[in-house]
Amino acid sequence: MTSTQTPAGTAPGCPIRHGYEPFAQDDPFPSYAALRAEEPVMYDERTGCWVVSRYDDIKAVFEDWETFSSENAQAPVRERGPQAKQIMEEGGFTAYSGLSARVPPEHTRIRKVAAKAFTPRRFKVLEPDIRANVVRLLETMLARPERRGDLVRDLAYDVPTITILTLIGADVSQIDTFKRWSDSRSAMTWGDLSDEEQVPHAHNLVEYWAECRRLVAEAHETEPDSLVGDMVRMQAGGDPISDHEIASVCYSLLFAGHETTTTLISNALRVLLSHPDQWRQVVEDPRRIPGAVDEVLRYSPSIVGWRRRALRDAEIGGVKVPEGADILLLMGSANRDAARFEDGESFDIGRANAREHLSFGFGIHYCLGNMLAKLQAKITLEETARLAPGLRLADPSGIHFGDNLSFRAPAAVRVTWED
């Protein structure tokens, strides 16, 4: 393969190569393995992206931010239709990425302020409430006489949403509203929507952005003990961050802070329960849980693909990519690359180098909330192992994942149990 391949937008159709379907997430891993073996840097006309699948190549792209910009990380995969554009423009939608799509020096400036607010101290304060919420939700589910539940809806849906709303200072009673807005953000940015399908999501994004702006304005008046309050106080103390940028951080955190953690918790329980011997090890020795969380992040990450853009002619894995090329980095593939992870297609909570996964990215954009996500997954596994060691998957073969370019989230994880 060379850089003379057909550029984006010039081919009306693209043959399916190596079984790779960019939006299909039920089981993308066999196609990832084929890509790594046969065409590790491949141009895909359907998305207009150069698809990169090997660990070392992806890590190198993340590391070289001066050549491979994050400016397209939050760009819609499908261009917004005229009606959706009008709704968003008239609704005053001017949201921008908090951090993940920004580039230095702007990224450096904002991240420095956000990092001072996003501290382990704040996470530690939240830990008792996280544990209490997990216990409450589990006990409610386990009290059902029919002994059936859905770990997504009954547990993973609420835990991180309550956590991030509390952290930011938003209204915890509005969980379903924030979830609706977040679903729209995911669909509008990384989904494959028609113009008509975009319309209700456009209305939701207008509401979502208005709430982020309102939270910042309110924080100026009430000075709450929250992450938004911290950033407003830093701004007043001279830290260089605007109200629009604080609102953009909120816009990102209210989505990323629960969407990916909901999926992490769901996948952690789903994968462990599908490996009963390893679930039993966790039940018998909770000290194995931190390693199990990292292995879940490697084996079944919430985000399987992330985008970059080449700012100049470059090479990835020996393949020439042109200036302006959009690049899709398949972290879900990198995490199973046998060149980095021995027997990478197997799940093993004792894996010594599981923490080398790329699920939180790498380099200057490494996920700021990684510790909070792992803390919530750890607490959820601890309490589930304690309160419900006999959980079983009700329909292991019936678990499906929504279509999406980047996010691999199970729609439901149905379980059953005995007294």
BELVEN-V968907 format. One record per residue. N is the residue number from 1. SS is DSSP state (hx for helix, st for strand, lp for the rest). NEAR is the number of other C-alpha atoms within 8 Angstrom. D_LAST is the distance of its C-alpha to the last C-alpha in Angstrom with 2 decimals. Layout:
n=(N & N)
ss=(SS & SS)
near=(NEAR & NEAR)
d_last=(D_LAST & D_LAST)
//
This chain:
n=(1 & 2 & 3 & 4 & 5 & 6 & 7 & 8 & 9 & 10 & 11 & 12 & 13 & 14 & 15 & 16 & 17 & 18 & 19 & 20 & 21 & 22 & 23 & 24 & 25 & 26 & 27 & 28 & 29 & 30 & 31 & 32 & 33 & 34 & 35 & 36 & 37 & 38 & 39 & 40 & 41 & 42 & 43 & 44 & 45 & 46 & 47 & 48 & 49 & 50 & 51 & 52 & 53 & 54 & 55 & 56 & 57 & 58 & 59 & 60 & 61 & 62 & 63 & 64 & 65 & 66 & 67 & 68 & 69 & 70 & 71 & 72 & 73 & 74 & 75 & 76 & 77 & 78 & 79 & 80 & 81 & 82 & 83 & 84 & 85 & 86 & 87 & 88 & 89 & 90 & 91 & 92 & 93 & 94 & 95 & 96 & 97 & 98 & 99 & 100 & 101 & 102 & 103 & 104 & 105 & 106 & 107 & 108 & 109 & 110 & 111 & 112 & 113 & 114 & 115 & 116 & 117 & 118 & 119 & 120 & 121 & 122 & 123 & 124 & 125 & 126 & 127 & 128 & 129 & 130 & 131 & 132 & 133 & 134 & 135 & 136 & 137 & 138 & 139 & 140 & 141 & 142 & 143 & 144 & 145 & 146 & 147 & 148 & 149 & 150 & 151 & 152 & 153 & 154 & 155 & 156 & 157 & 158 & 159 & 160 & 161 & 162 & 163 & 164 & 165 & 166 & 167 & 168 & 169 & 170 & 171 & 172 & 173 & 174 & 175 & 176 & 177 & 178 & 179 & 180 & 181 & 182 & 183 & 184 & 185 & 186 & 187 & 188 & 189 & 190 & 191 & 192 & 193 & 194 & 195 & 196 & 197 & 198 & 199 & 200 & 201 & 202 & 203 & 204 & 205 & 206 & 207 & 208 & 209 & 210 & 211 & 212 & 213 & 214 & 215 & 216 & 217 & 218 & 219 & 220 & 221 & 222 & 223 & 224 & 225 & 226 & 227 & 228 & 229 & 230 & 231 & 232 & 233 & 234 & 235 & 236 & 237 & 238 & 239 & 240 & 241 & 242 & 243 & 244 & 245 & 246 & 247 & 248 & 249 & 250 & 251 & 252 & 253 & 254 & 255 & 256 & 257 & 258 & 259 & 260 & 261 & 262 & 263 & 264 & 265 & 266 & 267 & 268 & 269 & 270 & 271 & 272 & 273 & 274 & 275 & 276 & 277 & 278 & 279 & 280 & 281 & 282 & 283 & 284 & 285 & 286 & 287 & 288 & 289 & 290 & 291 & 292 & 293 & 294 & 295 & 296 & 297 & 298 & 299 & 300 & 301 & 302 & 303 & 304 & 305 & 306 & 307 & 308 & 309 & 310 & 311 & 312 & 313 & 314 & 315 & 316 & 317 & 318 & 319 & 320 & 321 & 322 & 323 & 324 & 325 & 326 & 327 & 328 & 329 & 330 & 331 & 332 & 333 & 334 & 335 & 336 & 337 & 338 & 339 & 340 & 341 & 342 & 343 & 344 & 345 & 346 & 347 & 348 & 349 & 350 & 351 & 352 & 353 & 354 & 355 & 356 & 357 & 358 & 359 & 360 & 361 & 362 & 363 & 364 & 365 & 366 & 367 & 368 & 369 & 370 & 371 & 372 & 373 & 374 & 375 & 376 & 377 & 378 & 379 & 380 & 381 & 382 & 383 & 384 & 385 & 386 & 387 & 388 & 389 & 390 & 391 & 392 & 393 & 394 & 395 & 396 & 397 & 398 & 399 & 400 & 401 & 402 & 403 & 404 & 405 & 406 & 407 & 408 & 409 & 410 & 411 & 412 & 413 & 414 & 415 & 416 & 417 & 418 & 419)
ss=(lp & lp & lp & lp & lp & lp & lp & lp & lp & lp & lp & lp & lp & lp & lp & lp & lp & lp & lp & lp & lp & lp & lp & lp & lp & lp & lp & lp & hx & hx & hx & hx & hx & hx & hx & hx & hx & hx & lp & lp & st & st & st & st & lp & lp & lp & lp & st & st & st & st & lp & lp & hx & hx & hx & hx & hx & hx & hx & hx & hx & lp & lp & lp & lp & st & st & lp & lp & lp & lp & lp & lp & lp & lp & lp & lp & lp & lp & hx & hx & hx & hx & hx & hx & hx & hx & hx & lp & lp & lp & lp & lp & lp & lp & lp & lp & lp & lp & lp & lp & lp & lp & hx & hx & hx & hx & hx & hx & hx & hx & hx & hx & hx & hx & lp & lp & hx & hx & hx & hx & hx & hx & hx & hx & hx & hx & hx & hx & hx & hx & hx & hx & hx & hx & hx & hx & hx & hx & hx & lp & lp & lp & lp & lp & st & st & st & hx & hx & hx & hx & hx & hx & hx & hx & hx & hx & hx & hx & hx & hx & hx & hx & hx & hx & lp & lp & lp & hx & hx & hx & hx & hx & hx & hx & hx & hx & hx & hx & hx & hx & hx & hx & hx & hx & hx & hx & lp & lp & lp & lp & hx & hx & hx & hx & hx & hx & hx & hx & hx & hx & hx & hx & hx & hx & hx & hx & hx & hx & hx & hx & hx & hx & hx & hx & hx & hx & hx & hx & lp & lp & lp & lp & hx & hx & hx & hx & hx & hx & hx & hx & hx & hx & lp & lp & lp & lp & lp & lp & hx & hx & hx & hx & hx & hx & hx & hx & hx & hx & hx & hx & hx & hx & hx & hx & hx & hx & hx & hx & hx & hx & hx & hx & hx & hx & hx & hx & hx & hx & hx & lp & lp & hx & hx & hx & hx & hx & hx & hx & hx & hx & lp & hx & hx & hx & hx & hx & hx & hx & hx & hx & hx & hx & hx & hx & hx & lp & lp & lp & st & lp & lp & st & st & st & st & st & lp & lp & lp & st & st & st & lp & lp & st & st & st & lp & lp & lp & lp & st & st & st & st & lp & hx & hx & hx & hx & lp & lp & lp & lp & lp & lp & lp & lp & lp & lp & lp & lp & lp & lp & lp & lp & lp & lp & lp & hx & hx & hx & lp & lp & lp & lp & lp & lp & hx & hx & hx & lp & lp & lp & lp & hx & hx & hx & hx & hx & hx & hx & hx & hx & hx & hx & hx & hx & hx & hx & hx & hx & hx & lp & lp & lp & lp & st & st & lp & lp & hx & hx & hx & lp & lp & st & lp & lp & lp & lp & lp & st & lp & lp & st & lp & lp & lp & st & st & st & lp & lp & lp)
near=(6 & 6 & 8 & 4 & 7 & 7 & 7 & 9 & 7 & 6 & 8 & 5 & 6 & 8 & 4 & 7 & 5 & 7 & 8 & 10 & 7 & 7 & 10 & 11 & 10 & 7 & 6 & 10 & 8 & 8 & 10 & 12 & 10 & 11 & 14 & 12 & 7 & 6 & 9 & 12 & 12 & 10 & 9 & 10 & 13 & 7 & 8 & 11 & 13 & 13 & 13 & 13 & 16 & 12 & 13 & 7 & 11 & 14 & 10 & 8 & 10 & 11 & 9 & 8 & 10 & 6 & 9 & 12 & 12 & 13 & 11 & 11 & 10 & 9 & 7 & 9 & 10 & 10 & 5 & 9 & 10 & 7 & 8 & 13 & 10 & 8 & 12 & 13 & 9 & 7 & 7 & 7 & 11 & 6 & 9 & 7 & 12 & 14 & 11 & 9 & 11 & 11 & 10 & 7 & 6 & 8 & 10 & 9 & 11 & 12 & 9 & 8 & 13 & 10 & 9 & 7 & 9 & 10 & 8 & 7 & 6 & 9 & 9 & 8 & 7 & 10 & 8 & 8 & 7 & 12 & 11 & 8 & 9 & 13 & 9 & 8 & 10 & 12 & 9 & 8 & 10 & 8 & 7 & 8 & 4 & 4 & 10 & 10 & 9 & 11 & 13 & 13 & 9 & 12 & 12 & 14 & 10 & 11 & 13 & 14 & 14 & 10 & 11 & 12 & 12 & 11 & 11 & 11 & 13 & 8 & 8 & 8 & 4 & 7 & 11 & 6 & 7 & 10 & 9 & 9 & 13 & 11 & 8 & 12 & 11 & 9 & 12 & 15 & 11 & 13 & 13 & 10 & 10 & 7 & 11 & 7 & 8 & 13 & 11 & 7 & 13 & 14 & 11 & 11 & 13 & 13 & 9 & 11 & 13 & 9 & 8 & 12 & 11 & 8 & 12 & 14 & 8 & 9 & 12 & 9 & 6 & 6 & 10 & 9 & 7 & 10 & 11 & 14 & 14 & 11 & 12 & 14 & 9 & 10 & 11 & 7 & 6 & 6 & 8 & 8 & 10 & 7 & 9 & 8 & 11 & 14 & 14 & 13 & 12 & 12 & 15 & 12 & 11 & 13 & 10 & 9 & 14 & 13 & 11 & 11 & 15 & 15 & 13 & 14 & 12 & 13 & 14 & 13 & 10 & 10 & 10 & 10 & 11 & 8 & 8 & 8 & 6 & 10 & 10 & 9 & 10 & 12 & 10 & 6 & 7 & 10 & 6 & 11 & 11 & 9 & 11 & 12 & 12 & 11 & 14 & 14 & 12 & 15 & 13 & 9 & 13 & 14 & 12 & 13 & 12 & 11 & 11 & 14 & 13 & 16 & 11 & 8 & 9 & 10 & 8 & 10 & 7 & 5 & 10 & 10 & 12 & 10 & 9 & 8 & 11 & 12 & 12 & 12 & 12 & 14 & 15 & 16 & 15 & 14 & 15 & 13 & 13 & 8 & 6 & 8 & 11 & 6 & 7 & 11 & 6 & 6 & 8 & 8 & 9 & 7 & 8 & 5 & 6 & 11 & 8 & 5 & 11 & 11 & 13 & 8 & 9 & 10 & 7 & 6 & 9 & 8 & 7 & 8 & 8 & 8 & 8 & 8 & 11 & 10 & 8 & 13 & 13 & 11 & 11 & 11 & 11 & 10 & 12 & 10 & 11 & 8 & 8 & 10 & 9 & 6 & 10 & 8 & 12 & 7 & 8 & 7 & 4 & 5 & 10 & 8 & 10 & 11 & 9 & 14 & 10 & 10 & 11 & 14 & 9 & 13 & 9 & 10 & 12 & 11 & 13 & 11 & 10 & 6 & 2)
d_last=(58.24 & 60.62 & 61.05 & 63.14 & 60.08 & 60.12 & 59.52 & 56.96 & 57.70 & 60.39 & 58.45 & 57.18 & 54.42 & 52.80 & 51.75 & 48.22 & 48.72 & 46.33 & 43.66 & 43.38 & 42.41 & 42.54 & 40.18 & 37.64 & 34.54 & 32.03 & 33.21 & 36.46 & 36.25 & 38.25 & 41.04 & 40.95 & 41.46 & 44.36 & 45.91 & 45.79 & 47.42 & 49.98 & 50.76 & 49.21 & 51.33 & 51.57 & 53.07 & 50.95 & 53.05 & 50.10 & 49.17 & 52.53 & 50.88 & 51.55 & 48.16 & 47.65 & 44.93 & 45.66 & 44.40 & 47.81 & 49.44 & 46.79 & 46.86 & 50.65 & 50.66 & 48.33 & 50.61 & 53.86 & 53.47 & 57.24 & 57.43 & 54.07 & 53.51 & 50.25 & 52.19 & 50.54 & 46.91 & 46.25 & 48.78 & 47.60 & 47.19 & 48.78 & 51.72 & 51.12 & 52.75 & 55.58 & 53.60 & 50.80 & 53.51 & 55.28 & 52.17 & 51.40 & 55.03 & 55.62 & 52.37 & 53.53 & 50.98 & 52.29 & 49.10 & 49.33 & 47.02 & 46.09 & 46.65 & 45.55 & 48.55 & 51.12 & 53.62 & 55.57 & 57.26 & 55.38 & 51.99 & 52.95 & 54.07 & 51.01 & 48.47 & 50.18 & 49.67 & 46.07 & 45.16 & 46.48 & 44.08 & 41.08 & 40.65 & 37.97 & 38.66 & 37.36 & 34.20 & 33.62 & 34.02 & 31.37 & 28.74 & 27.17 & 26.94 & 25.42 & 22.64 & 22.13 & 22.05 & 19.45 & 17.13 & 17.92 & 17.36 & 14.04 & 12.72 & 14.33 & 12.79 & 9.13 & 10.04 & 10.96 & 9.92 & 10.99 & 8.53 & 11.80 & 14.08 & 17.31 & 17.71 & 21.39 & 21.46 & 18.44 & 19.16 & 22.20 & 24.48 & 24.63 & 24.38 & 27.72 & 29.42 & 28.97 & 30.10 & 33.24 & 34.20 & 33.99 & 35.97 & 38.66 & 38.80 & 37.92 & 36.22 & 32.45 & 32.05 & 33.62 & 30.88 & 31.19 & 34.97 & 35.00 & 32.62 & 35.00 & 37.92 & 36.32 & 35.49 & 39.15 & 40.37 & 38.51 & 39.78 & 43.33 & 43.70 & 41.90 & 41.39 & 43.75 & 44.60 & 47.53 & 49.87 & 48.42 & 44.80 & 45.82 & 47.00 & 43.84 & 42.77 & 46.22 & 45.81 & 42.45 & 44.08 & 46.89 & 44.46 & 42.53 & 45.77 & 47.06 & 44.01 & 44.54 & 48.18 & 47.28 & 44.94 & 47.84 & 50.35 & 48.13 & 47.61 & 51.41 & 51.49 & 48.46 & 48.03 & 44.21 & 42.22 & 40.86 & 41.71 & 44.08 & 45.64 & 46.16 & 47.96 & 50.11 & 51.11 & 51.95 & 54.06 & 55.89 & 56.47 & 58.19 & 55.54 & 56.61 & 53.99 & 54.61 & 52.58 & 52.21 & 50.85 & 48.35 & 47.21 & 46.96 & 44.74 & 42.49 & 42.65 & 41.43 & 38.80 & 37.20 & 36.65 & 36.19 & 34.28 & 31.23 & 31.73 & 31.66 & 28.94 & 26.63 & 27.31 & 26.97 & 23.46 & 22.50 & 24.20 & 22.82 & 19.20 & 20.39 & 22.54 & 20.27 & 17.38 & 20.17 & 21.12 & 18.03 & 20.24 & 21.38 & 18.02 & 17.08 & 20.43 & 19.70 & 16.40 & 18.37 & 21.49 & 21.47 & 25.26 & 25.17 & 24.05 & 27.63 & 28.78 & 25.91 & 26.92 & 30.51 & 29.67 & 27.77 & 30.87 & 33.02 & 31.13 & 29.95 & 31.88 & 31.78 & 35.56 & 37.01 & 40.61 & 43.01 & 46.67 & 49.93 & 53.61 & 56.52 & 59.29 & 61.79 & 62.27 & 59.92 & 58.31 & 54.67 & 54.13 & 57.76 & 57.59 & 59.87 & 58.38 & 60.77 & 61.11 & 58.96 & 56.37 & 52.80 & 50.39 & 46.70 & 45.00 & 41.96 & 39.87 & 37.04 & 39.53 & 40.98 & 37.62 & 37.44 & 41.11 & 41.57 & 44.67 & 42.51 & 39.06 & 39.08 & 36.99 & 36.23 & 34.34 & 31.56 & 28.68 & 28.76 & 27.28 & 29.86 & 32.79 & 35.57 & 37.27 & 34.46 & 35.88 & 39.02 & 37.41 & 39.40 & 36.62 & 38.04 & 41.56 & 44.25 & 47.40 & 48.54 & 45.83 & 42.88 & 40.01 & 40.52 & 36.87 & 35.39 & 34.27 & 32.47 & 30.66 & 29.54 & 28.54 & 26.20 & 24.64 & 24.30 & 22.62 & 20.16 & 19.23 & 19.05 & 16.66 & 14.43 & 14.41 & 13.64 & 10.97 & 9.33 & 10.49 & 8.43 & 10.15 & 12.37 & 15.52 & 15.57 & 19.35 & 20.96 & 24.38 & 24.30 & 24.44 & 27.89 & 30.03 & 32.70 & 36.36 & 37.94 & 40.55 & 38.87 & 35.24 & 32.43 & 29.46 & 26.53 & 26.46 & 22.69 & 19.80 & 17.14 & 13.59 & 10.36 & 6.84 & 3.78 & 0.00)
//
